[in-house]
Amino acid sequence: MTSFNKIPFLFAIVFLCSLSLFAQKTYYVTPDGTGQGNTWADAAGEINAVLFAADDGDRVWVAAGTYFPTTDADRKISFFIPQGVRVYGGFTGTETKQNQRDWKKNVTVLSGEINTAGAHDNSYNVVVFKNTDATTILDGFTITGGTGNGTGSTAARNRCGGGIYIDGSGRGREASPRIANCTLQNNVSRDGGAVYNNAIAGSTSPNFFNCQFFANAADFDGGAVFNDGRKGGESRPVFVDCTFRGNSANYGGGIMNYAGAGLCHPGFFDCDITGNTASREGNNIFYTAENGSYYPIFKDSRIRGNAAIDTRTRKSSQQYFSGVAVGE
C-alpha cells in the first residue's frame, strides 16, 4: 500500500474515533436511584444530577414518580435543560427502547413543591430553557407547583413562568425547544402562570405538541402562557393539538400576546382554547401591540369564550382563521 493509498484509510480511522468520542449517551433516573445513571440498575435519583453531566445529543430517561429540582429551600433552582439534551418521562425502569415507554400510564411529575406545604414558597420556575434550539426536548411529564411570586423586574424569572420559563432574550439570542406530551397544571406567576416565552430583544420559537394547560393562574397577565416579543424581539411559539382550560388572569386568562415594538406571531393548530377566565379582558386570548406587530394564526382550532384585542393597538394586528370554531 502506497502512502497515498493509506491516507483515506487513516481518515476513516480518525472519523470512527471521533464518532466514538461524541457517541450519544443515555442516562437513567428513578425516584429511589442511588447510582450514576449509566443503566437502570445504576439509575440516578436526581434529574438535575444527570442534566449537569449530560452533553449535547444525550438522552435522559426518567421513570414514573415525582421529582423536585432541589432538596433544600433555594427557590431559584429549577430543572435547567441544557442545549441539545432530550429528556423523556413515562418509563417503568425496565425498558430497553424508547418506544416501550407509556407516558400516559407511567405518570412522571416535575414538581416545584419544595420547602413547606403550600405554594407560597415553591420553586419560582419548575423548568428553564435558555438559548436552546429545537434539538432540546422535554417529553412526557406533568409539570406542577411552580410559583413565580417574586418581586423582580418585568420578565424576571422569579415572577414569570412558574411551570416553564423559556429565555431567548437579548440581541442575537434565541430559544426554540420542543415540549411534547406534557401537562402543565396548578402553576402560578405574576405573568405567564404556566409558561413565559421571553423574547425581549431576542427570539423565542418553541414548539408545543399535545400539551395540556389546566388550572394555571397569573396575578396579572397570561394565565397559561405569556408570549413576550417586546423591544424588537420576535415571539413565534407554535402550539399543535394543545388544550387550554380553566386558566385565569387579569388579561388573557388563557394566553397573553405582547408585541410592544416587536413581533408576537403565535400559531395554534388543532387546539382547544375554552373555559378560561380573565377578570378584565380576553378570557381565552388577549393581544396588545404597542407599536409592534402581532399576527396570530388559528387553524382547525376551537375557541369558546372571548378573545380580546387591545383597541388602542388594533391597527397593528392581523388575524388568520382557518377552520376555526369561534364564539361565546
C-alpha positions as CSV (number, residue, x, y, z in Angstrom):
1,M,0.0,0.0,0.0
2,T,1.4,3.3,-1.1
3,S,1.5,6.3,1.3
4,F,-1.2,8.0,-0.9
5,N,-3.5,4.9,-0.5
6,K,-3.1,5.0,3.2
7,I,-4.5,8.5,3.5
8,P,-8.2,7.6,3.1
9,F,-7.7,4.7,5.5
10,L,-6.3,7.0,8.1
11,F,-9.1,9.5,7.6
12,A,-11.6,6.7,8.1
13,I,-10.0,5.7,11.4
14,V,-10.0,9.2,12.6
15,F,-13.7,9.6,11.7
16,L,-14.7,6.4,13.5
17,C,-12.7,7.5,16.6
18,S,-14.5,10.9,16.5
19,L,-17.8,9.2,16.4
20,S,-17.0,7.1,19.5
21,L,-15.8,10.2,21.3
22,F,-19.1,12.0,20.6
23,A,-21.5,9.0,20.8
24,Q,-24.9,9.6,22.2
25,K,-25.3,8.6,25.8
26,T,-28.5,7.7,27.7
27,Y,-28.9,8.5,31.4
28,Y,-31.4,6.7,33.6
29,V,-33.3,8.2,36.6
30,T,-35.6,6.6,39.1
31,P,-37.2,8.0,42.3
32,D,-35.1,5.7,44.5
33,G,-32.0,5.6,42.4
34,T,-28.6,5.9,44.2
35,G,-26.2,5.4,41.2
36,Q,-24.6,7.4,38.5
37,G,-27.3,7.0,35.9
38,N,-25.5,4.7,33.5
39,T,-28.1,1.9,33.4
40,W,-31.5,1.3,35.1
41,A,-29.7,-0.8,37.7
42,D,-27.3,2.1,38.3
43,A,-30.0,4.8,38.0
44,A,-29.5,8.2,39.5
45,G,-32.1,9.5,41.9
46,E,-32.0,13.2,40.9
47,I,-32.7,14.5,37.4
48,N,-30.6,17.6,37.9
49,A,-27.5,15.4,38.7
50,V,-27.6,13.9,35.2
51,L,-28.6,17.1,33.5
52,F,-25.4,18.6,34.8
53,A,-23.4,15.8,33.3
54,A,-25.3,15.5,30.0
55,D,-23.9,16.8,26.7
56,D,-25.5,18.0,23.5
57,G,-27.2,14.9,21.9
58,D,-27.6,12.9,25.1
59,R,-30.9,11.5,26.3
60,V,-32.3,11.2,29.8
61,W,-34.9,8.5,30.6
62,V,-37.0,9.2,33.7
63,A,-39.1,6.5,35.4
64,A,-42.5,7.3,36.8
65,G,-42.6,9.2,40.1
66,T,-42.3,12.7,41.5
67,Y,-39.1,14.7,41.2
68,F,-38.1,18.1,42.7
69,P,-35.4,20.5,41.4
70,T,-33.8,20.7,44.8
71,T,-33.8,19.1,48.2
72,D,-33.1,22.4,50.0
73,A,-35.0,25.7,50.2
74,D,-33.4,27.5,47.3
75,R,-36.4,28.7,45.2
76,K,-34.1,29.8,42.3
77,I,-33.1,26.2,41.4
78,S,-35.0,24.7,38.5
79,F,-34.7,21.8,36.2
80,F,-32.3,23.5,33.7
81,I,-32.4,21.7,30.4
82,P,-29.1,22.1,28.5
83,Q,-28.7,22.6,24.8
84,G,-29.5,19.5,22.7
85,V,-30.4,17.3,25.7
86,R,-33.6,15.2,25.3
87,V,-35.5,14.4,28.4
88,Y,-38.2,11.8,28.4
89,G,-40.6,10.7,31.1
90,G,-43.0,7.8,31.3
91,F,-40.8,4.8,31.9
92,T,-41.2,1.9,34.4
93,G,-37.4,1.4,34.8
94,T,-37.0,-1.7,32.7
95,E,-37.3,-0.5,29.1
96,T,-34.5,-1.0,26.5
97,K,-36.1,1.0,23.8
98,Q,-37.7,4.5,24.0
99,N,-40.9,3.4,22.2
100,Q,-41.6,1.0,25.0
101,R,-42.4,3.7,27.5
102,D,-46.0,4.7,28.3
103,W,-46.1,8.3,29.4
104,K,-49.9,8.3,29.9
105,K,-49.8,5.3,32.3
106,N,-46.5,5.9,34.0
107,V,-47.1,9.5,35.2
108,T,-43.8,11.4,35.8
109,V,-44.1,14.6,37.7
110,L,-41.7,17.6,37.9
111,S,-42.8,19.5,41.0
112,G,-41.9,22.8,42.4
113,E,-43.3,21.9,45.8
114,I,-40.2,22.4,47.9
115,N,-40.0,23.9,51.4
116,T,-43.2,23.9,53.5
117,A,-46.6,22.7,52.3
118,G,-48.4,25.3,50.2
119,A,-47.4,27.2,47.0
120,H,-46.1,30.4,48.6
121,D,-42.5,29.2,48.9
122,N,-42.3,26.8,46.0
123,S,-39.7,27.0,43.2
124,Y,-40.0,30.1,41.1
125,N,-39.8,28.0,37.9
126,V,-40.0,24.2,37.6
127,V,-38.2,24.0,34.2
128,V,-35.9,26.5,32.5
129,F,-34.7,26.6,28.9
130,K,-32.1,29.2,27.9
131,N,-30.8,29.7,24.4
132,T,-31.6,26.1,23.3
133,D,-32.6,25.0,19.8
134,A,-35.2,22.5,18.5
135,T,-33.0,19.5,19.3
136,T,-33.6,20.2,23.0
137,I,-36.7,18.2,24.1
138,L,-38.9,17.7,27.1
139,D,-41.4,14.9,26.6
140,G,-43.9,13.1,28.7
141,F,-44.1,15.0,32.0
142,T,-46.6,16.6,34.4
143,I,-45.2,20.0,35.4
144,T,-46.8,21.5,38.5
145,G,-46.3,23.6,41.6
146,G,-44.2,26.4,40.1
147,T,-44.8,29.7,41.9
148,G,-43.3,32.9,40.3
149,N,-44.4,35.3,43.0
150,G,-41.1,37.2,43.3
151,T,-40.6,40.9,43.2
152,G,-38.2,41.2,40.3
153,S,-38.5,43.5,37.3
154,T,-40.7,42.8,34.3
155,A,-40.0,39.4,32.7
156,A,-37.7,38.3,35.6
157,R,-37.6,34.6,36.2
158,N,-38.6,34.9,39.8
159,R,-42.0,36.4,38.8
160,C,-42.8,34.7,35.4
161,G,-43.3,31.2,34.0
162,G,-44.0,29.2,37.1
163,G,-44.1,25.9,35.1
164,I,-41.6,26.6,32.2
165,Y,-39.5,29.7,31.6
166,I,-38.1,29.9,28.1
167,D,-35.4,32.5,27.7
168,G,-34.3,33.8,24.3
169,S,-33.9,37.4,25.3
170,G,-31.1,39.6,24.2
171,R,-29.6,40.6,20.9
172,G,-28.7,37.6,18.7
173,R,-30.2,35.2,21.3
174,E,-32.8,32.5,20.5
175,A,-34.7,29.7,22.3
176,S,-36.7,27.1,20.4
177,P,-37.1,23.9,22.5
178,R,-39.7,21.2,21.8
179,I,-42.1,20.4,24.6
180,A,-44.4,17.4,23.9
181,N,-46.9,15.2,25.7
182,C,-46.8,17.4,28.8
183,T,-49.4,18.5,31.2
184,L,-48.9,21.9,32.9
185,Q,-51.3,22.4,35.8
186,N,-51.6,24.4,39.1
187,N,-48.7,26.7,38.3
188,V,-48.9,30.4,39.3
189,S,-46.9,33.5,38.5
190,R,-47.2,37.3,38.2
191,D,-47.2,36.8,34.4
192,G,-47.4,33.6,32.4
193,G,-48.7,31.2,35.0
194,A,-47.5,28.0,33.2
195,V,-45.2,29.3,30.5
196,Y,-43.3,32.5,29.8
197,N,-41.7,32.9,26.4
198,N,-39.2,35.7,26.9
199,A,-38.1,37.0,23.5
200,I,-37.4,40.6,24.6
201,A,-34.9,42.0,22.1
202,G,-34.3,38.3,21.1
203,S,-36.3,35.4,19.7
204,T,-38.4,32.5,21.0
205,S,-40.0,29.9,18.8
206,P,-40.8,26.9,21.0
207,N,-43.0,24.1,19.7
208,F,-45.6,22.6,21.9
209,F,-47.1,19.3,20.8
210,N,-50.0,17.5,22.5
211,C,-49.8,19.6,25.7
212,Q,-52.5,20.4,28.2
213,F,-52.7,23.6,30.2
214,F,-55.1,23.2,33.1
215,A,-55.8,25.4,36.2
216,N,-52.8,27.7,35.9
217,A,-53.1,31.3,37.1
218,A,-51.3,34.7,36.7
219,D,-51.7,37.6,39.1
220,F,-51.5,39.9,36.1
221,D,-51.5,38.6,32.5
222,G,-51.4,35.2,30.7
223,G,-52.9,32.6,33.0
224,A,-51.4,29.7,31.0
225,V,-49.0,31.4,28.6
226,F,-47.4,34.8,28.1
227,N,-45.7,35.4,24.7
228,D,-43.4,38.4,25.0
229,G,-41.9,40.0,21.9
230,R,-41.1,43.4,23.1
231,K,-38.2,45.8,22.3
232,G,-37.6,44.4,18.8
233,G,-38.0,40.8,19.8
234,E,-39.8,38.0,18.0
235,S,-42.0,35.6,19.8
236,R,-43.2,32.9,17.5
237,P,-44.4,29.9,19.5
238,V,-46.3,27.1,17.8
239,F,-49.0,25.0,19.6
240,V,-50.2,21.8,18.0
241,D,-53.0,19.7,19.4
242,C,-52.9,21.5,22.7
243,T,-55.7,22.2,25.3
244,F,-56.1,25.4,27.4
245,R,-58.8,25.1,30.0
246,G,-59.5,26.5,33.4
247,N,-56.7,29.1,33.4
248,S,-57.1,32.6,34.8
249,A,-55.5,36.1,34.8
250,N,-56.4,39.8,34.7
251,Y,-55.8,40.0,30.9
252,G,-55.6,36.8,28.8
253,G,-57.0,34.1,31.0
254,G,-55.6,31.5,28.7
255,I,-52.9,33.4,26.6
256,M,-51.4,36.8,26.6
257,N,-49.6,38.1,23.5
258,Y,-47.5,41.2,23.8
259,A,-45.7,42.7,20.8
260,G,-44.5,46.0,22.3
261,A,-42.3,47.4,19.4
262,G,-41.5,43.8,18.4
263,L,-43.3,40.8,16.9
264,C,-45.7,38.4,18.5
265,H,-46.8,35.8,16.0
266,P,-48.1,32.6,17.7
267,G,-49.7,29.7,15.8
268,F,-52.4,27.4,17.1
269,F,-53.2,24.3,15.1
270,D,-55.9,21.7,16.2
271,C,-56.1,23.4,19.6
272,D,-58.9,23.7,22.1
273,I,-58.9,27.1,24.0
274,T,-62.0,27.1,26.1
275,G,-63.3,27.8,29.6
276,N,-60.5,30.2,30.7
277,T,-61.3,33.4,32.6
278,A,-60.0,37.0,32.7
279,S,-61.1,39.5,35.4
280,R,-60.7,42.3,32.8
281,E,-60.4,41.3,29.1
282,G,-59.7,38.3,27.0
283,N,-61.0,35.2,28.8
284,N,-59.1,33.0,26.4
285,I,-56.7,35.2,24.5
286,F,-55.6,38.8,24.7
287,Y,-53.4,40.7,22.2
288,T,-51.6,44.0,22.5
289,A,-49.1,45.5,20.1
290,E,-48.0,49.0,21.4
291,N,-46.0,49.9,18.2
292,G,-45.3,46.3,17.4
293,S,-47.0,43.6,15.3
294,Y,-49.0,40.5,16.2
295,Y,-50.3,38.1,13.7
296,P,-51.8,35.0,15.4
297,I,-52.7,32.1,13.2
298,F,-55.5,29.7,14.1
299,K,-56.2,26.6,12.1
300,D,-58.7,23.9,12.9
301,S,-59.0,25.1,16.5
302,R,-61.8,25.7,18.9
303,I,-62.2,28.9,20.8
304,R,-65.1,29.4,23.2
305,G,-65.5,32.4,25.4
306,N,-64.0,35.6,24.3
307,A,-60.7,36.6,22.7
308,A,-60.0,40.4,23.1
309,I,-57.8,42.8,21.2
310,D,-56.4,45.9,22.8
311,T,-58.3,48.5,20.9
312,R,-55.5,51.0,21.4
313,T,-53.3,48.9,19.2
314,R,-55.8,47.3,16.8
315,K,-54.2,48.9,13.7
316,S,-51.1,46.8,14.2
317,S,-53.0,43.5,14.3
318,Q,-53.9,40.8,11.8
319,Q,-55.5,37.5,12.4
320,Y,-55.8,34.4,10.2
321,F,-58.5,31.9,10.9
322,S,-59.0,28.6,9.0
323,G,-61.4,26.0,10.1
324,V,-61.8,27.6,13.5
325,A,-64.9,27.5,15.7
326,V,-65.1,30.9,17.4
327,G,-67.9,32.0,19.7
328,E,-69.2,32.6,23.1
